[in-house]
């Protein structure tokens, strides 16, 4: 619940949360990932705090209609990998907790 600038509890994606933690507007109690994030190594995981087996995270993927030709999917995948390799994008997003994977559509 949020009112007057107070949040009782919040589970948020790293990219949208870390800037608020670093600015002091939010206090992080734990990471829900299996390991600490390089973007905020000072924040312990829930597992480290005794919640064994607790792991959750968020991810993003690109989707197309099922009938999209395989060649189009392959081209989109190749261009996505190129974009994820751009140093400016990586340098901007990694300090906020983004981890770029760029796996195959089959794995997604």
C-alpha positions in Angstrom: 0.0 0.0 0.0 1.3 3.5 -0.8 0.3 6.8 0.7 2.1 9.9 1.7 5.4 8.6 0.3 5.3 5.3 2.3 5.5 1.8 0.8 4.8 -1.1 3.2 6.2 -3.8 0.9 7.3 -3.8 -2.7 8.7 -6.5 -5.0 10.0 -4.7 -8.1 12.3 -5.3 -11.1 15.9 -4.3 -10.5 15.9 -1.7 -13.3 13.0 0.2 -11.9 13.9 -0.2 -8.3 17.7 0.3 -8.0 17.7 4.0 -8.9 15.3 4.7 -6.0 17.4 2.6 -3.6 20.6 4.4 -4.7 18.9 7.8 -4.3 17.8 6.9 -0.7 14.0 7.1 -1.5 13.6 3.3 -0.9 15.4 1.0 1.5 16.1 -2.5 0.0 15.7 -5.3 2.5 16.8 -8.2 0.2 17.3 -9.5 -3.3 14.9 -12.2 -4.5 17.5 -13.6 -6.9 19.7 -16.6 -6.1 22.8 -14.4 -5.9 23.6 -10.8 -5.2 23.5 -8.4 -8.0 26.7 -6.7 -9.2 24.6 -3.5 -9.4 24.0 -3.6 -5.7 26.3 -6.1 -4.0 25.6 -4.7 -0.6 22.0 -6.0 -0.7 21.8 -9.6 0.7 19.5 -12.2 -0.9 16.5 -13.7 0.9 18.3 -17.0 0.8 21.3 -15.5 2.7 18.7 -14.2 5.3 17.3 -17.7 5.9 14.6 -18.1 3.3 16.1 -21.2 1.7 15.0 -22.0 -1.8 13.5 -18.6 -2.4 14.3 -17.3 -5.8 12.4 -15.2 -8.2 13.1 -12.6 -10.8 11.8 -10.8 -13.8 12.6 -11.1 -17.5 11.6 -9.6 -20.8 11.2 -11.1 -24.2 10.2 -10.2 -27.7 7.2 -12.0 -29.1 5.7 -12.2 -32.6 2.5 -13.9 -34.0 2.8 -17.7 -34.3 2.6 -17.5 -38.1 5.6 -15.2 -38.5 8.0 -16.7 -41.0 11.1 -18.3 -39.5 13.3 -15.9 -41.6 11.7 -12.9 -40.0 12.1 -14.4 -36.5 15.8 -15.1 -37.3 16.4 -11.6 -38.5 14.7 -10.1 -35.4 16.8 -12.3 -33.2 20.0 -11.3 -34.9 19.2 -7.6 -34.7 18.2 -8.0 -31.0 21.6 -9.6 -30.2 23.3 -6.7 -32.0 21.4 -4.2 -30.0 22.1 -6.0 -26.7 25.8 -5.9 -27.6 25.9 -2.1 -28.0 28.3 -0.9 -25.2 26.3 2.3 -24.6 23.2 0.3 -23.8 25.0 -2.2 -21.6 26.9 0.6 -19.8 23.6 2.4 -19.2 21.6 -0.6 -18.0 24.0 -2.9 -16.1 24.5 -0.4 -13.2 20.7 -0.6 -12.7 20.7 -4.3 -12.5 19.9 -5.4 -16.1 21.5 -8.6 -17.2 21.5 -9.2 -20.9 21.1 -12.8 -22.1 19.8 -12.8 -25.7 19.0 -16.5 -25.8 17.3 -18.3 -28.6 13.5 -18.1 -29.3 13.3 -21.8 -28.5 14.7 -21.3 -25.0 12.4 -18.3 -24.4 
